[in-house]
Amino acid sequence: MTVKELAAALDCKIFCMPDGDREISGGYAGDLLSWVMGRAKSGDVWVTIMSNVNIVAVASLADPACILLSEGVELDDEVIEKAKSVGVNLLGSKDDTFALCASISKYL
């Protein structure tokens, strides 16, 4: 499944999607950035409530297929622009992290 397909299936808000055709191979949920850096895998959907610009830096290192913000978290324009500039897909959902992970698992 691609990021674009997942966004449609989950009715996600699209903050930016520079690489919507990126394939998703797994998932990871976590908010402690240092923990995510060491455990998330390339191709994962990373579900988090973190919204500062550091999520883009972590994504640049861990290489998830996308960051999916749960709980209706919104982003500053600075975060969105940084994600666009480095090619990180950013999505959002009003659902809580548990519900999102359960939904994502049906597609992987």
Backbone as a printed PyTorch tensor [residue, N CA C, xyz], in Angstrom:
tensor([[[ 0.8420, -1.1750,  0.0000],
         [ 0.0000,  0.0000,  0.0000],
         [ 0.8870,  1.2380,  0.0000]],

        [[ 0.4600,  2.2530, -0.7190],
         [ 1.2130,  3.5010, -0.7770],
         [ 0.6850,  4.4920,  0.2610]],

        [[ 1.4480,  5.5250,  0.4990],
         [ 1.0350,  6.5850,  1.4120],
         [-0.2670,  7.2160,  0.9240]],

        [[-0.3470,  7.4560, -0.3650],
         [-1.5570,  8.0510, -0.9490],
         [-2.7740,  7.1550, -0.7130]],

        [[-2.6170,  5.8540, -0.8840],
         [-3.7100,  4.9130, -0.6680],
         [-4.1160,  4.8580,  0.8040]],

        [[-3.1360,  4.8710,  1.6960],
         [-3.4300,  4.8600,  3.1250],
         [-4.1660,  6.1330,  3.5300]],

        [[-3.7130,  7.2730,  3.0330],
         [-4.3650,  8.5480,  3.3450],
         [-5.8310,  8.5250,  2.9310]],

        [[-6.1170,  7.9570,  1.7750],
         [-7.5030,  7.8690,  1.3010],
         [-8.3040,  6.8770,  2.1470]],

        [[-7.7100,  5.7350,  2.4560],
         [-8.4130,  4.6980,  3.2130],
         [-8.7750,  5.1680,  4.6150]],

        [[-7.9010,  5.9610,  5.2240],
         [-8.1300,  6.4330,  6.5930],
         [-8.7330,  7.8320,  6.6430]],

        [[-9.0020,  8.4060,  5.4750],
         [-9.5490,  9.7650,  5.3900],
         [-8.6740, 10.7610,  6.1480]],

        [[-7.3820, 10.7060,  5.8560],
         [-6.4100, 11.5570,  6.5410],
         [-6.3890, 12.9700,  5.9680]],

        [[-6.0370, 13.8950,  6.8140],
         [-5.7220, 15.2450,  6.3670],
         [-4.3120, 15.1800,  5.7780]],

        [[-4.1010, 15.8120,  4.6540],
         [-2.7770, 15.8220,  4.0330],
         [-2.1400, 17.1790,  4.2870]],

        [[-1.1000, 17.1870,  5.1100],
         [-0.3450, 18.4140,  5.3450],
         [ 0.6220, 18.6490,  4.1870]],

        [[ 1.3160, 17.5920,  3.7930],
         [ 2.1490, 17.6100,  2.5860],
         [ 2.4230, 16.1670,  2.1840]],

        [[ 2.4960, 15.9590,  0.8740],
         [ 2.7170, 14.6150,  0.3570],
         [ 3.6150, 14.6910, -0.8740]],

        [[ 4.9030, 14.9580, -0.6350],
         [ 5.8160, 15.0420, -1.7700],
         [ 6.1030, 13.7000, -2.4350]],

        [[ 5.8270, 12.5920, -1.7380],
         [ 6.0940, 11.2640, -2.2920],
         [ 4.9440, 10.3180, -1.9510]],

        [[ 3.7640, 10.6110, -2.4790],
         [ 2.5760,  9.8280, -2.1850],
         [ 2.6230,  8.4010, -2.6830]],

        [[ 3.5110,  8.1110, -3.6310],
         [ 3.6320,  6.7580, -4.1700],
         [ 4.5950,  5.8950, -3.3690]],

        [[ 5.1160,  6.4210, -2.2680],
         [ 6.0390,  5.6630, -1.4200],
         [ 5.3020,  4.4730, -0.8170]],

        [[ 5.8980,  3.3100, -0.9010],
         [ 5.3150,  2.0800, -0.3600],
         [ 5.4830,  2.0270,  1.1600]],

        [[ 4.4450,  1.5520,  1.8270],
         [ 4.4570,  1.3710,  3.2770],
         [ 4.7230, -0.1000,  3.5640]],

        [[ 5.6720, -0.3570,  4.4480],
         [ 6.0380, -1.7380,  4.7460],
         [ 5.7700, -2.1440,  6.1930]],

        [[ 5.3950, -1.1840,  7.0380],
         [ 5.1530, -1.4950,  8.4410],
         [ 4.6610, -0.2710,  9.1700]],

        [[ 4.6810, -0.3480, 10.4780],
         [ 4.2160,  0.7770, 11.2630],
         [ 4.9550,  0.8890, 12.5730]],

        [[ 4.9670,  2.1030, 13.1090],
         [ 5.5910,  2.3540, 14.4020],
         [ 4.8290,  3.4810, 15.0760]],

        [[ 4.5400,  3.3370, 16.3580],
         [ 3.8830,  4.3920, 17.1260],
         [ 4.7930,  4.7920, 18.2690]],

        [[ 5.0610,  6.0800, 18.3730],
         [ 5.9030,  6.5580, 19.4620],
         [ 6.0770,  8.0530, 19.4300]],

        [[ 6.2970,  8.6200, 20.6260],
         [ 6.4340, 10.0600, 20.7640],
         [ 7.7930, 10.4910, 21.2980]],

        [[ 8.5720,  9.5800, 21.8080],
         [ 9.9060,  9.9140, 22.2900],
         [10.8620,  9.8420, 21.0980]],

        [[11.2970, 10.9990, 20.6380],
         [12.0160, 11.0750, 19.3660],
         [13.2770, 10.2210, 19.3340]],

        [[14.0300, 10.1910, 20.4070],
         [15.2480,  9.3700, 20.4160],
         [14.8940,  7.8860, 20.3110]],

        [[13.7810,  7.4990, 20.8690],
         [13.3180,  6.1070, 20.8020],
         [12.9290,  5.7690, 19.3590]],

        [[12.2120,  6.6760, 18.7130],
         [11.7820,  6.4780, 17.3250],
         [12.9980,  6.3590, 16.4070]],

        [[13.9970,  7.2140, 16.6170],
         [15.2100,  7.1670, 15.7790],
         [15.8560,  5.7950, 15.7890]],

        [[15.8330,  5.1270, 16.9340],
         [16.4940,  3.8360, 17.0590],
         [15.6340,  2.6340, 16.7230]],

        [[14.3100,  2.8430, 16.5920],
         [13.4320,  1.6850, 16.4380],
         [12.5370,  1.6940, 15.2100]],

        [[12.1310,  2.8490, 14.7550],
         [11.2960,  2.8970, 13.5430],
         [12.1360,  2.4280, 12.3580]],

        [[11.4610,  1.7890, 11.4180],
         [12.1670,  1.2470, 10.2550],
         [11.8030,  2.0200,  8.9960]],

        [[12.6890,  1.9690,  8.0460],
         [12.4250,  2.5730,  6.7490],
         [11.1520,  1.9790,  6.1680]],

        [[10.2500,  2.8390,  5.7090],
         [ 9.0030,  2.3840,  5.1240],
         [ 7.8350,  2.3150,  6.0840]],

        [[ 8.0770,  2.5360,  7.3810],
         [ 7.0030,  2.5060,  8.3670],
         [ 6.0770,  3.7100,  8.2320]],

        [[ 4.8510,  3.5550,  8.6970],
         [ 3.9800,  4.6790,  9.0140],
         [ 4.3250,  5.0130, 10.4620]],

        [[ 4.7770,  6.2250, 10.7250],
         [ 5.1030,  6.6270, 12.0870],
         [ 3.9220,  7.4220, 12.6380]],

        [[ 3.2480,  6.8700, 13.6520],
         [ 2.1120,  7.5330, 14.2790],
         [ 2.6000,  8.2160, 15.5520]],

        [[ 2.3020,  9.5190, 15.6700],
         [ 2.7760, 10.3060, 16.8060],
         [ 1.8500, 11.4800, 17.0760]],

        [[ 2.0160, 12.0650, 18.2610],
         [ 1.3370, 13.3260, 18.5710],
         [ 2.3280, 14.4830, 18.5740]],

        [[ 3.5920, 14.1850, 18.3930],
         [ 4.6240, 15.2330, 18.3830],
         [ 4.4320, 16.1180, 17.1540]],

        [[ 4.6200, 17.4120, 17.3290],
         [ 4.3310, 18.3170, 16.2130],
         [ 5.4160, 19.3520, 15.9480]],

        [[ 6.5310, 19.2670, 16.6350],
         [ 7.5670, 20.2720, 16.3800],
         [ 8.4480, 19.8630, 15.2040]],

        [[ 9.2760, 20.7760, 14.7660],
         [10.0930, 20.5620, 13.5660],
         [11.0600, 19.3870, 13.7140]],

        [[11.3290, 18.9660, 14.9400],
         [12.2430, 17.8410, 15.1480],
         [11.7100, 16.5260, 14.5910]],

        [[10.3990, 16.4160, 14.4050],
         [ 9.8660, 15.1780, 13.8120],
         [10.3790, 14.9990, 12.3830]],

        [[10.5890, 16.1070, 11.6920],
         [11.1020, 16.0330, 10.3210],
         [12.5570, 15.5690, 10.3360]],

        [[13.3200, 16.0500, 11.2900],
         [14.7170, 15.6180, 11.4100],
         [14.7900, 14.1220, 11.7120]],

        [[13.9380, 13.6600, 12.6210],
         [13.9130, 12.2370, 12.9600],
         [13.4950, 11.4130, 11.7390]],

        [[12.5080, 11.8980, 11.0030],
         [12.0650, 11.1940,  9.7990],
         [13.1710, 11.1360,  8.7540]],

        [[13.9800, 12.1690,  8.6730],
         [15.0980, 12.1670,  7.7280],
         [16.1050, 11.0730,  8.0800]],

        [[16.2290, 10.7660,  9.3590],
         [17.1580,  9.7200,  9.7990],
         [16.5360,  8.3300,  9.7320]],

        [[15.3000,  8.1910, 10.2190],
         [14.6570,  6.8740, 10.3020],
         [14.0080,  6.4460,  8.9860]],

        [[13.7030,  7.4050,  8.1200],
         [13.1530,  7.1580,  6.7830],
         [11.7880,  6.4540,  6.7600]],

        [[10.8350,  6.8880,  7.6080],
         [ 9.4990,  6.2950,  7.4870],
         [ 8.8400,  6.7240,  6.1800]],

        [[ 7.8650,  5.9540,  5.7390],
         [ 7.1290,  6.3170,  4.5260],
         [ 6.3280,  7.5970,  4.7480]],

        [[ 5.8530,  7.7870,  5.9900],
         [ 5.1330,  9.0100,  6.3350],
         [ 5.0660,  9.1600,  7.8410]],

        [[ 4.7680, 10.3800,  8.2560],
         [ 4.4330, 10.6690,  9.6430],
         [ 2.9290, 10.8930,  9.6680]],

        [[ 2.2410, 10.2000, 10.5700],
         [ 0.8030, 10.3470, 10.7190],
         [ 0.5210, 10.8850, 12.1140]],

        [[ 0.0800, 12.1340, 12.1760],
         [-0.2160, 12.7850, 13.4450],
         [-1.6150, 12.4050, 13.8980]],

        [[-1.7220, 11.8980, 15.1100],
         [-3.0080, 11.4760, 15.6470],
         [-3.6240, 12.5680, 16.5270]],

        [[-4.8260, 12.3020, 17.0270],
         [-5.4980, 13.1620, 18.0010],
         [-5.8440, 14.5550, 17.4750]],

        [[-5.8760, 14.7370, 16.1590],
         [-6.2010, 16.0480, 15.5950],
         [-5.1000, 17.0820, 15.7370]],

        [[-3.8680, 16.6190, 15.9640],
         [-2.7310, 17.5260, 16.1170],
         [-2.5550, 18.3460, 14.8370]],

        [[-2.3170, 19.6210, 15.0020],
         [-2.0660, 20.5220, 13.8720],
         [-0.5870, 20.8960, 13.8360]],

        [[-0.1350, 21.3600, 12.6940],
         [ 1.2730, 21.7010, 12.5000],
         [ 1.4400, 23.1710, 12.1490]],

        [[ 2.5560, 23.7320, 12.5850],
         [ 2.9330, 25.0760, 12.1580],
         [ 3.4120, 25.0090, 10.7130]],

        [[ 3.2960, 26.1150, 10.0220],
         [ 3.7600, 26.1850,  8.6320],
         [ 5.2390, 25.8500,  8.5040]],

        [[ 6.0250, 26.1910,  9.5110],
         [ 7.4610, 25.9130,  9.4920],
         [ 7.7250, 24.4100,  9.3600]],

        [[ 6.9690, 23.6060, 10.0830],
         [ 7.1400, 22.1470, 10.0420],
         [ 6.7590, 21.6150,  8.6620]],

        [[ 5.6630, 22.1080,  8.1340],
         [ 5.1990, 21.6600,  6.8190],
         [ 6.2020, 22.0320,  5.7360]],

        [[ 6.7010, 23.2430,  5.7800],
         [ 7.6790, 23.6870,  4.7750],
         [ 8.9740, 22.8760,  4.8640]],

        [[ 9.4080, 22.5850,  6.0740],
         [10.6230, 21.7770,  6.2490],
         [10.4060, 20.3700,  5.6950]],

        [[ 9.2370, 19.7960,  5.9660],
         [ 8.9280, 18.4510,  5.4600],
         [ 8.9190, 18.4380,  3.9320]],

        [[ 8.3160, 19.4520,  3.3400],
         [ 8.3080, 19.5450,  1.8750],
         [ 9.7220, 19.6160,  1.3300]],

        [[10.5630, 20.3970,  1.9860],
         [11.9180, 20.6230,  1.4750],
         [12.7940, 19.3750,  1.5160]],

        [[12.4790, 18.4450,  2.4250],
         [13.2850, 17.2200,  2.5160],
         [12.5170, 15.9720,  2.0770]],

        [[11.2840, 16.1570,  1.5720],
         [10.5340, 15.0460,  0.9980],
         [ 9.8600, 14.1200,  1.9950]],

        [[ 9.4280, 14.6580,  3.1350],
         [ 8.7520, 13.8470,  4.1510],
         [ 7.2370, 14.0180,  4.0090]],

        [[ 6.5250, 12.9000,  3.8920],
         [ 5.0600, 12.9100,  3.8270],
         [ 4.4930, 13.1320,  5.2230]],

        [[ 3.5650, 14.0960,  5.3540],
         [ 2.9320, 14.4100,  6.6380],
         [ 1.4160, 14.3090,  6.5090]],

        [[ 0.8280, 13.4490,  7.3250],
         [-0.6190, 13.2550,  7.3340],
         [-1.1540, 13.5130,  8.7330]],

        [[-2.4580, 13.6930,  8.8370],
         [-3.0800, 13.8820, 10.1390],
         [-4.4040, 13.1640, 10.2330]],

        [[-4.8080, 12.8790, 11.4610],
         [-6.0910, 12.2270, 11.7160],
         [-6.6300, 12.6960, 13.0600]],

        [[-7.9450, 12.7390, 13.1790],
         [-8.5830, 13.0680, 14.4530],
         [-8.6060, 11.8610, 15.3860]],

        [[-8.3930, 10.6570, 14.8430],
         [-8.4350,  9.4330, 15.6480],
         [-7.2680,  9.3780, 16.6290]],

        [[-7.4650,  8.6330, 17.7250],
         [-6.3700,  8.4760, 18.6790],
         [-5.3520,  7.4600, 18.1420]],

        [[-4.2120,  7.4210, 18.7740],
         [-3.1100,  6.5850, 18.3020],
         [-3.4910,  5.1070, 18.2570]],

        [[-4.1650,  4.6240, 19.2830],
         [-4.5520,  3.2150, 19.3180],
         [-5.4670,  2.8680, 18.1490]],

        [[-6.4810,  3.6980, 17.9330],
         [-7.4300,  3.4380, 16.8380],
         [-6.7310,  3.4810, 15.4850]],

        [[-5.8250,  4.4310, 15.3070],
         [-5.0960,  4.5190, 14.0410],
         [-4.2440,  3.2790, 13.8010]],

        [[-3.5410,  2.8510, 14.8150],
         [-2.6940,  1.6700, 14.6550],
         [-3.5330,  0.4360, 14.3220]],

        [[-4.6840,  0.3030, 14.9690],
         [-5.5700, -0.8190, 14.6710],
         [-6.0470, -0.7410, 13.2280]],

        [[-6.3950,  0.4450, 12.7630],
         [-6.8460,  0.6100, 11.3780],
         [-5.7230,  0.3160, 10.3910]],

        [[-4.5410,  0.8320, 10.6630],
         [-3.3980,  0.6350,  9.7660],
         [-3.0810, -0.8570,  9.6440]],

        [[-3.1750, -1.5790, 10.7490],
         [-2.8080, -3.0070, 10.7350],
         [-3.6940, -3.8060,  9.7820]],

        [[-4.8850, -3.3240,  9.4980],
         [-5.7840, -4.0240,  8.5680],
         [-5.2750, -3.9450,  7.1280]],

        [[-4.4430, -2.9610,  6.8430],
         [-3.9640, -2.7520,  5.4790],
         [-2.5600, -3.2900,  5.2430]],

        [[-1.8690, -3.6840,  6.2820],
         [-0.4880, -4.1520,  6.1250],
         [-0.3800, -5.6520,  6.2790]]])
